[in-house]
Amino acid sequence: MSRWPKIPLGLRLFFLYFILVAMTAYMVSKTLVQELKPTVRKTTEETLVDMANLIAVLAQEDLANGQLSESRFSTLLATYGKREPQARIWEIGKKTINHRIYITDQQGVVIADSWQQDVGKDYSQWNDVYLTLRGQYGARSSMEDPTDPLSSVMHVAAPIYHQGKIIGSVTVAKSNRSVQPFIDLSKRNLLFWMVWMSGLVLLAGALFAWRIHSALNKLESYATKMGEGEKVSKPTFRIFYEYGTLSDALEKMRNQLDGRQYVEEYVQTLTHELKSPLSAIKGASEILQMPLPKDKVARFASNIERESDRMQSLIDKLLELARLEKRPELEDIEPISVRQIVSDVVQAADARLSVKSVTAQIKIEENLIMFGDRFLLQQALFNLMDNALDFVVAQGLIEWEVDVSKQNIRLSIFNSGPHIVDYAMPRLTERFYSLVRENGAKSTGLGLNFVEQVVKLHKGTLRVENVASGVKVTLTLPTP
């Protein structure tokens, strides 16, 4: 069965947002463009009405006296039609008069024309004149060229009164072609800003969708790493506080689950590891209840003391490791002299070095500094030194050295001695896993696990490898 492709939530939200913005922009621009032309023509008609009534008032006296054709008003009207204005309205130039004005008598015959082309013609059948002479609102729109939609001319008439009677009409005509450039300019500006604003809105939507997607990725990564048992800081969110609440809930859940898991794991492991020393103590105590020579009494008493120390060491290290594993991140970071901290570790092991006649060398520069938690790093180095002393051969060599690069510091300890068997390599940092020492004894198996936890807290790595004539352990820590 086919499945839908997995599209990220942020991308799906952006697609939906894009469709809504595109539909809104289309509908708004379409409505505005459709309304633009009628609105401009209504405004033009309203202006023509005012102009026609003004001229009707001015022509009233001459028409009533029967002198309009030879009057100064008629001459001025003709002069007006010939004017050539040099105007620039917005981005559009105007060089001709677009208004045509003609006046008719009571019978609808043209007696004055600003274009001087229809004087004497009968216009009584045109709606503008016909309706006006009968006391109605007279207006018409006529096509000069039936094949050209822009050739229409708007005619608006006003009545000329004398003693309360209509004695003629004034018509003001204007070609719609003259206002078309303004309509086209407004359309271009409208579409330009609509595209720009839509682009900005889409950009804002894309940014919003990206922030949602990245926030979800942070939460997903956080949950995944928690599930894998990694130490990871809780993500923070400055804008999407709901995600911050969710990350708090995840952290709280992790702490609760970790607490339960820790109790189960440590009860099981502690029970398992304590069986052996408890059995040895019980057996030795039973034997001591029987009559024994002094040398055997001392021997079994020594066994009890040794196993008791082993139990105490196991419990102490488990508690120390539990506290370390519960820490999400470092608390005290300070500059540390690498040579000084290694020298302190070597000096503390001086007695054991002397017993095995082992030479310890420190190949570290005096002024080399690293940053971290001094106590934790020192405890980790103590564990590495103890391991090296357990496996180094008599009269052998333990060597500390440092390799520095721009990205990190590599601190390593080498001990001469037998190689680690291949099957044990993957399990060296596993809790309670221990290799047999030279004397046949085993450690708690918590030393390298502790070192690994310290290194992880410092965002570094731990590496154990077999090298020529021995074993080398390297701590790689990032430089600030």
C-alpha positions as CSV (number, residue, x, y, z in Angstrom):
1,M,0.0,0.0,0.0
2,S,1.4,3.4,-1.0
3,R,2.0,5.9,1.7
4,W,1.9,9.7,1.6
5,P,5.4,11.3,1.6
6,K,6.6,12.6,5.0
7,I,6.6,16.4,4.6
8,P,7.9,18.4,7.7
9,L,5.2,20.2,9.7
10,G,6.9,23.6,9.1
11,L,6.8,23.0,5.3
12,R,3.1,21.9,5.5
13,L,2.2,25.0,7.4
14,F,4.1,27.2,4.9
15,F,2.2,25.6,2.0
16,L,-1.1,26.2,3.7
17,Y,0.0,29.8,4.5
18,F,1.1,30.3,0.9
19,I,-2.2,29.2,-0.5
20,L,-4.1,31.5,1.9
21,V,-1.9,34.5,1.1
22,A,-2.1,33.8,-2.7
23,M,-5.9,33.4,-2.6
24,T,-6.3,36.5,-0.5
25,A,-3.9,38.6,-2.7
26,Y,-5.7,37.4,-5.8
27,M,-9.2,38.1,-4.6
28,V,-8.3,41.5,-3.1
29,S,-6.3,42.6,-6.2
30,K,-9.1,41.3,-8.5
31,T,-11.8,43.1,-6.5
32,L,-9.8,46.4,-6.4
33,V,-9.0,46.3,-10.1
34,Q,-12.6,45.6,-11.0
35,E,-13.8,48.4,-8.8
36,L,-11.1,50.9,-9.9
37,K,-12.6,51.8,-13.3
38,P,-16.2,52.2,-12.2
39,T,-15.0,54.3,-9.2
40,V,-12.9,56.6,-11.4
41,R,-15.8,57.0,-13.8
42,K,-18.3,57.8,-11.0
43,T,-15.9,60.4,-9.7
44,T,-15.5,61.9,-13.2
45,E,-19.3,62.0,-13.7
46,E,-19.7,63.8,-10.3
47,T,-17.2,66.4,-11.5
48,L,-18.9,66.8,-14.8
49,V,-22.3,67.4,-13.0
50,D,-20.7,70.3,-11.0
51,M,-19.1,71.7,-14.1
52,A,-22.3,71.6,-16.2
53,N,-24.3,73.3,-13.5
54,L,-21.7,76.1,-13.2
55,I,-21.7,76.8,-16.9
56,A,-25.5,76.7,-17.0
57,V,-25.6,79.5,-14.4
58,L,-23.0,81.5,-16.4
59,A,-24.9,81.1,-19.7
60,Q,-28.3,81.8,-18.3
61,E,-28.4,85.6,-19.0
62,D,-27.1,85.5,-22.6
63,L,-29.4,82.6,-23.5
64,A,-32.4,84.3,-22.1
65,N,-31.6,87.5,-24.1
66,G,-31.1,85.5,-27.3
67,Q,-27.6,86.7,-27.6
68,L,-25.6,83.6,-26.7
69,S,-24.3,82.8,-30.2
70,E,-22.8,86.3,-30.6
71,S,-21.9,86.8,-26.9
72,R,-18.5,87.0,-25.3
73,F,-19.4,83.9,-23.4
74,S,-19.5,81.9,-26.7
75,T,-16.2,83.3,-27.7
76,L,-14.6,82.4,-24.4
77,L,-16.0,78.9,-24.7
78,A,-14.4,78.4,-28.1
79,T,-11.1,79.8,-26.8
80,Y,-11.3,77.3,-23.9
81,G,-11.6,74.4,-26.4
82,K,-8.3,75.5,-28.1
83,R,-6.2,75.8,-25.0
84,E,-3.1,73.6,-24.6
85,P,-2.2,73.1,-20.9
86,Q,1.3,71.9,-20.1
87,A,0.3,70.0,-17.0
88,R,1.9,66.9,-15.4
89,I,-0.5,65.0,-13.2
90,W,1.4,62.4,-11.2
91,E,3.5,60.7,-13.9
92,I,1.1,61.5,-16.8
93,G,1.4,64.6,-18.9
94,K,-1.7,66.6,-20.1
95,K,-1.4,68.8,-23.3
96,T,-5.0,69.1,-24.6
97,I,-8.4,70.0,-23.2
98,N,-10.4,66.8,-22.9
99,H,-13.7,68.4,-22.0
100,R,-16.2,69.3,-24.7
101,I,-18.9,71.8,-23.8
102,Y,-22.0,72.5,-25.9
103,I,-25.2,74.5,-25.3
104,T,-28.6,73.9,-26.8
105,D,-31.7,76.1,-26.9
106,Q,-35.2,75.0,-25.7
107,Q,-35.7,72.9,-28.9
108,G,-32.4,71.0,-28.5
109,V,-30.5,72.8,-31.3
110,V,-26.8,73.4,-30.6
111,I,-26.1,77.1,-30.4
112,A,-22.6,77.1,-28.9
113,D,-19.8,74.4,-29.0
114,S,-16.3,74.6,-27.5
115,W,-15.0,72.5,-30.4
116,Q,-16.9,74.6,-33.0
117,Q,-18.0,71.5,-34.9
118,D,-21.8,70.9,-34.3
119,V,-23.3,74.4,-34.1
120,G,-26.8,74.3,-35.6
121,K,-27.3,70.6,-35.3
122,D,-30.3,69.1,-33.6
123,Y,-29.4,67.2,-30.4
124,S,-32.9,66.9,-29.1
125,Q,-32.9,63.1,-29.4
126,W,-29.7,62.6,-27.4
127,N,-30.5,61.4,-23.9
128,D,-28.5,64.1,-22.2
129,V,-30.4,66.9,-24.0
130,Y,-33.8,65.1,-24.2
131,L,-34.0,64.3,-20.5
132,T,-32.6,67.6,-19.3
133,L,-35.0,69.7,-21.3
134,R,-37.8,67.7,-19.6
135,G,-36.5,68.4,-16.1
136,Q,-34.8,65.1,-15.6
137,Y,-31.2,64.1,-15.0
138,G,-29.6,63.9,-18.4
139,A,-26.5,61.8,-19.1
140,R,-25.3,59.3,-21.7
141,S,-22.2,57.4,-22.7
142,S,-21.7,57.0,-26.4
143,M,-19.1,55.0,-28.4
144,E,-17.2,56.9,-31.1
145,D,-15.8,53.7,-32.5
146,P,-17.9,50.5,-31.9
147,T,-14.8,48.4,-32.2
148,D,-12.8,50.4,-29.5
149,P,-14.1,50.0,-25.9
150,L,-12.0,53.0,-24.8
151,S,-13.7,55.3,-27.4
152,S,-16.7,55.9,-25.2
153,V,-17.5,59.5,-24.2
154,M,-19.4,60.5,-21.1
155,H,-22.0,63.3,-21.5
156,V,-23.5,65.0,-18.5
157,A,-26.1,67.8,-19.0
158,A,-27.6,70.5,-16.7
159,P,-30.7,72.7,-17.4
160,I,-30.5,76.5,-18.0
161,Y,-33.3,78.2,-16.2
162,H,-35.0,81.6,-16.7
163,Q,-37.9,82.7,-14.5
164,G,-38.3,79.1,-13.3
165,K,-38.5,77.6,-16.8
166,I,-36.0,75.5,-18.7
167,I,-34.8,77.5,-21.7
168,G,-31.9,75.3,-22.7
169,S,-29.2,72.8,-21.7
170,V,-25.5,72.6,-21.1
171,T,-23.7,69.4,-21.8
172,V,-20.1,68.7,-20.6
173,A,-18.5,65.7,-22.4
174,K,-15.3,63.9,-21.5
175,S,-13.7,60.9,-23.2
176,N,-13.1,57.9,-21.0
177,R,-9.8,57.5,-22.9
178,S,-8.5,60.6,-21.1
179,V,-8.8,59.0,-17.6
180,Q,-7.6,55.5,-18.8
181,P,-3.9,56.3,-18.2
182,F,-4.7,57.1,-14.5
183,I,-6.6,53.9,-14.2
184,D,-3.7,51.9,-15.8
185,L,-1.2,53.7,-13.5
186,S,-3.2,52.9,-10.4
187,K,-3.5,49.3,-11.5
188,R,0.2,49.0,-11.9
189,N,0.9,50.6,-8.5
190,L,-1.7,48.4,-6.9
191,L,-0.3,45.2,-8.4
192,F,3.3,46.3,-7.6
193,W,2.5,46.8,-3.9
194,M,0.3,43.8,-3.8
195,V,3.2,41.6,-5.1
196,W,5.7,43.3,-2.7
197,M,3.4,43.0,0.4
198,S,2.6,39.4,-0.5
199,G,6.3,38.6,-0.8
200,L,7.0,40.2,2.6
201,V,4.1,38.3,4.2
202,L,5.3,35.0,2.6
203,L,8.8,35.7,3.8
204,A,7.5,36.3,7.3
205,G,5.5,33.1,7.0
206,A,8.5,31.2,5.9
207,L,10.6,32.5,8.8
208,F,7.8,31.5,11.2
209,A,7.4,28.0,9.7
210,W,11.2,27.6,9.8
211,R,11.2,28.6,13.5
212,I,8.5,26.1,14.2
213,H,10.4,23.4,12.3
214,S,13.7,24.1,14.0
215,A,11.9,24.1,17.4
216,L,10.4,20.7,16.7
217,N,13.8,19.4,15.6
218,K,15.3,20.5,18.8
219,L,12.7,18.7,20.8
220,E,13.0,15.6,18.7
221,S,16.8,15.6,19.0
222,Y,16.5,16.2,22.8
223,A,14.0,13.3,23.2
224,T,16.1,11.0,21.0
225,K,19.3,11.7,22.9
226,M,17.5,11.2,26.2
227,G,16.2,7.9,25.0
228,E,19.8,6.9,24.1
229,G,21.0,7.8,27.5
230,E,23.2,10.7,26.4
231,K,23.8,13.7,28.7
232,V,22.2,16.6,26.8
233,S,21.1,20.1,27.9
234,K,17.5,21.0,27.8
235,P,16.7,23.2,24.7
236,T,15.4,26.8,25.4
237,F,12.8,28.7,23.4
238,R,12.5,32.5,23.6
239,I,9.4,32.9,21.5
240,F,7.5,29.6,21.5
241,Y,7.0,29.2,25.2
242,E,4.7,26.3,24.7
243,Y,7.7,24.3,23.4
244,G,9.7,25.4,26.5
245,T,6.9,24.0,28.6
246,L,7.1,20.7,26.7
247,S,10.9,20.5,27.1
248,D,10.4,21.1,30.8
249,A,7.9,18.2,30.9
250,L,10.3,16.0,28.9
251,E,13.2,16.8,31.3
252,K,11.0,16.1,34.3
253,M,9.9,12.8,32.8
254,R,13.5,11.9,32.1
255,N,14.5,12.6,35.7
256,Q,11.6,10.5,37.0
257,L,12.4,7.6,34.6
258,D,16.2,7.9,35.3
259,G,15.5,7.8,39.0
260,R,13.5,4.6,38.7
261,Q,16.0,3.0,36.4
262,Y,18.9,3.9,38.6
263,V,17.2,2.3,41.6
264,E,16.5,-0.9,39.7
265,E,20.0,-1.1,38.1
266,Y,21.9,-0.3,41.2
267,V,19.9,-2.7,43.4
268,Q,20.4,-5.5,40.9
269,T,24.1,-4.8,40.3
270,L,24.9,-4.1,43.9
271,T,23.1,-7.3,45.0
272,H,25.0,-9.3,42.3
273,E,28.5,-7.8,43.2
274,L,28.0,-8.2,46.9
275,K,27.2,-11.9,46.7
276,S,30.9,-12.9,46.2
277,P,32.4,-11.0,49.2
278,L,29.4,-11.9,51.4
279,S,29.9,-15.6,50.6
280,A,33.6,-15.3,51.4
281,I,33.0,-13.5,54.7
282,K,30.3,-16.0,55.7
283,G,32.5,-19.0,54.9
284,A,35.5,-17.5,56.8
285,S,33.3,-16.7,59.8
286,E,31.9,-20.3,59.9
287,I,35.4,-21.7,59.7
288,L,36.6,-19.4,62.5
289,Q,33.9,-20.8,64.8
290,M,35.9,-24.1,64.8
291,P,39.1,-24.8,66.7
292,L,42.0,-23.7,64.4
293,P,45.7,-23.0,64.6
294,K,46.6,-19.4,65.0
295,D,48.1,-19.1,61.5
296,K,44.7,-20.2,60.0
297,V,42.8,-17.9,62.3
298,A,44.9,-15.0,61.1
299,R,44.5,-16.1,57.5
300,F,40.7,-16.3,57.6
301,A,40.5,-13.0,59.6
302,S,42.6,-11.4,56.9
303,N,40.1,-12.7,54.3
304,I,37.2,-11.2,56.2
305,E,39.0,-7.8,56.4
306,R,40.0,-7.9,52.7
307,E,36.4,-8.8,51.5
308,S,35.0,-6.1,53.8
309,D,37.3,-3.5,52.2
310,R,36.2,-4.7,48.8
311,M,32.6,-4.3,49.8
312,Q,33.3,-0.8,51.1
313,S,35.2,0.2,48.0
314,L,32.4,-1.1,45.8
315,I,29.7,0.8,47.6
316,D,31.8,4.0,47.7
317,K,32.5,3.9,44.0
318,L,28.9,3.1,43.1
319,L,27.7,6.1,45.1
320,E,30.3,8.3,43.5
321,L,29.4,7.1,40.0
322,A,25.7,7.6,40.7
323,R,26.2,11.2,41.7
324,L,28.3,11.8,38.6
325,E,25.8,10.3,36.2
326,K,23.0,12.4,37.6
327,R,24.8,15.6,36.7
328,P,23.5,17.0,33.4
329,E,26.5,19.4,32.9
330,L,29.6,20.8,34.5
331,E,29.1,23.3,37.4
332,D,32.7,24.5,38.2
333,I,34.9,25.2,35.2
334,E,38.3,26.7,35.9
335,P,41.7,26.9,34.3
336,I,43.9,23.9,35.2
337,S,47.7,23.4,34.9
338,V,47.9,20.1,33.1
339,R,51.4,19.3,34.3
340,Q,50.5,20.2,37.9
341,I,47.5,18.0,38.1
342,V,49.3,15.0,36.5
343,S,52.3,15.6,38.9
344,D,49.9,15.4,41.9
345,V,48.5,12.1,40.6
346,V,52.0,10.6,40.1
347,Q,53.2,11.8,43.5
348,A,50.2,10.1,45.2
349,A,51.2,6.8,43.6
350,D,54.8,7.0,44.6
351,A,54.6,4.1,47.1
352,R,53.1,1.7,44.5
353,L,55.7,2.9,41.9
354,S,58.5,2.0,44.3
355,V,57.1,-1.4,45.2
356,K,57.0,-2.4,41.5
357,S,60.2,-0.4,40.6
358,V,58.2,1.4,37.9
359,T,59.5,4.6,36.3
360,A,56.9,7.4,35.8
361,Q,57.7,10.1,33.2
362,I,55.7,13.3,32.6
363,K,56.2,14.8,29.1
364,I,54.1,17.9,29.6
365,E,55.0,21.6,29.2
366,E,54.8,23.7,32.4
367,N,52.6,26.5,31.0
368,L,49.9,24.2,29.4
369,I,46.4,25.0,30.6
370,M,43.1,23.2,30.1
371,F,39.6,24.1,31.3
372,G,37.3,21.9,33.3
373,D,36.3,20.7,36.7
374,R,39.5,20.2,38.7
375,F,38.1,17.6,41.1
376,L,36.5,15.4,38.6
377,L,39.4,15.4,36.2
378,Q,41.8,14.6,39.0
379,Q,39.7,11.7,40.2
380,A,39.6,10.4,36.6
381,L,43.4,10.6,36.3
382,F,43.7,8.8,39.7
383,N,41.7,5.9,38.2
384,L,43.8,5.8,35.0
385,M,47.0,5.8,37.2
386,D,45.6,2.9,39.3
387,N,44.7,0.9,36.2
388,A,48.2,1.5,34.8
389,L,49.8,0.4,38.0
390,D,47.7,-2.7,38.1
391,F,48.8,-3.9,34.6
392,V,52.3,-2.4,34.2
393,V,55.1,-5.0,34.4
394,A,57.7,-4.8,37.2
395,Q,60.5,-2.3,36.4
396,G,58.3,-1.1,33.6
397,L,57.4,2.4,32.4
398,I,54.3,4.7,32.9
399,E,54.4,7.8,30.7
400,W,52.1,10.8,30.6
401,E,52.2,13.1,27.6
402,V,50.0,15.8,25.9
403,D,49.3,16.6,22.2
404,V,47.7,20.0,21.6
405,S,45.8,21.3,18.5
406,K,43.5,24.2,17.9
407,Q,40.4,22.1,18.5
408,N,41.4,19.9,21.4
409,I,43.9,18.7,24.0
410,R,44.8,15.0,24.0
411,L,46.1,13.8,27.4
412,S,47.4,10.2,27.3
413,I,48.9,7.7,29.7
414,F,51.0,4.7,28.5
415,N,52.0,1.7,30.6
416,S,54.3,-1.1,29.4
417,G,52.8,-4.5,29.8
418,P,50.6,-7.1,28.2
419,H,48.1,-6.1,25.5
420,I,44.3,-6.1,26.2
421,V,42.6,-9.1,24.5
422,D,40.5,-8.2,21.6
423,Y,37.2,-9.5,22.9
424,A,37.5,-7.3,26.0
425,M,38.1,-4.0,24.1
426,P,34.4,-3.1,23.5
427,R,33.5,-3.8,27.1
428,L,36.3,-1.9,29.0
429,T,34.1,1.0,30.0
430,E,31.1,-1.2,30.8
431,R,30.1,-1.0,34.5
432,F,31.4,-3.8,36.6
433,Y,33.5,-5.3,33.8
434,S,37.0,-6.0,35.0
435,L,40.1,-7.9,33.7
436,V,42.1,-10.2,35.9
437,R,45.2,-8.5,37.4
438,E,48.6,-10.0,37.7
439,N,47.8,-11.4,41.1
440,G,44.6,-13.0,39.9
441,A,42.3,-10.4,41.6
442,K,39.7,-8.2,39.9
443,S,38.8,-4.6,40.5
444,T,35.2,-3.2,41.0
445,G,35.0,-2.6,37.2
446,L,33.9,1.0,37.8
447,G,37.1,2.9,37.2
448,L,37.0,3.3,33.5
449,N,33.3,3.8,33.5
450,F,33.8,6.7,35.9
451,V,36.5,8.2,33.6
452,E,34.2,7.9,30.6
453,Q,31.4,9.8,32.5
454,V,33.9,12.6,33.4
455,V,35.1,12.9,29.8
456,K,31.5,13.0,28.5
457,L,30.7,15.8,31.0
458,H,33.7,17.7,29.5
459,K,32.3,17.1,25.9
460,G,35.3,14.9,25.2
461,T,36.1,11.3,24.2
462,L,38.0,8.3,25.8
463,R,40.1,5.9,23.8
464,V,41.9,2.7,24.9
465,E,44.3,1.1,22.5
466,N,47.1,-1.5,22.3
467,V,50.4,0.1,21.2
468,A,53.9,-1.3,20.9
469,S,54.9,-3.0,24.2
470,G,51.9,-1.8,26.1
471,V,48.6,0.0,26.4
472,K,47.7,3.6,25.9
473,V,44.7,5.5,27.2
474,T,43.9,8.9,25.7
475,L,41.5,11.6,26.9
476,T,40.5,14.1,24.1
477,L,39.1,17.3,25.6
478,P,37.9,20.3,23.5
479,T,39.7,23.6,23.9
480,P,37.6,26.7,24.8
